Amino acid sequence: MKVYETWEGIRNQYANLMVGLGNFDGVHLGHRQLICKMVAAARERKATPAVFTFHPHPLAVLDPEHAPPLLLTPRAKERIMCRLGVEVLLRVPFTAGFARIGPREFIEEVLFRGLGVEAVFVGYNYTFGYRGEGTPELLKEYSHKYGFEVHVVPPVTVDGQVVSSTLIRSLLLAGEVTKAARFMGYYPFVEGQVVTGDRRGATLGFPTANLNPEEGLLIPANGVYSVEVEVDGDRFLGVANIGTKPTFNAKNARPNIEVHLLDFQGDLYGCWILVRFRRRLREERRFASVAELVAQIQKDIHQARMEYGGEQRSYKYK
């Protein structure tokens, strides 16, 4: 997959572009339906499947105080889109200047002159251009003038609820990672470099990897989770704690993520790992003694193992 940060000159490199338009934060089931339909149509007509999106999130520029935390880093979004068959990713920097482009100007200058699109695919609630005044209906109106098709993808529902990034964020902030996965199409995850912590886990008999995720990424609610961890192509079961370690720290300590990998031997400092949150086991809480904390950690580990039939699990990622 080729990644560009501009739309200018793209039509000279790709004769037939079919483009999915949107923010695609989370690349959830609704986004996947749009992308998969676009990719299938492009392959059928020997066109190039592409996605046009922005970074950062428009609200991070227009209204920073109300900008939502991201469900995926740009790096993770790129990987998922590549797996779905996207061949060209236009990840355009969103600026205050770009925000002033009107919807009709966007259609003419970006879609027609810059990209020469053969077809565009958008969600049912897609808006674009200055103040979000552009709609799928406007795209259809101008598509006849500029000679491209418009495909509007209806909402995807799960258990009677429309899949949306807003819904997924609310579930993650409540710690409902298993339910969120039903709307995302995959277990929520964070990734980052393992950094040095206070090494207290090792003294308790449960060494942990302290994760340093990217800024602006949504982290599930504080608590203890059963997780699956990827390390250099291997996967391991694990138990993760998100929070402030109240047994040892003050109430206002900065939350962090620490993961104990089951059946793992080795040094993870400096390694890049990916942690998938499968289920919230319990809330984070303060224990009266270290012995009580250790006993609870043993219960957490047992509970995590039971989800996989109690077996040890470490295997090459395929």
ABEGO torsion letter per residue (X at the ends): XBBBABABGAAAABABBBBBBEAGBGGBAAAAAAAAAAAAAAAAAGBBBBBBBBOBBAAAAABAAABBBBABBAAAAAAAAAAAGBABBBBBBBBAAAAABBAAAAAAAAAAAAAGBABBBBBAABBBEBGGABBAAAAAAAAAAAGBBBBBBBBBBBGGBBBBAAAAAAAAAAGBAAAAAAAAGBBBBBBEBBBBBAGAAAAAGBBBBBBBBBBGBBBBBBEBBBBBBBBGGBBBBBBBBBEAGAAABBAABBBBBBBBBBGBBEBABGBBBBBBBABBABBBBBBABAAAAAAAAAAAAAAAAAAAGGBBBBBBBX
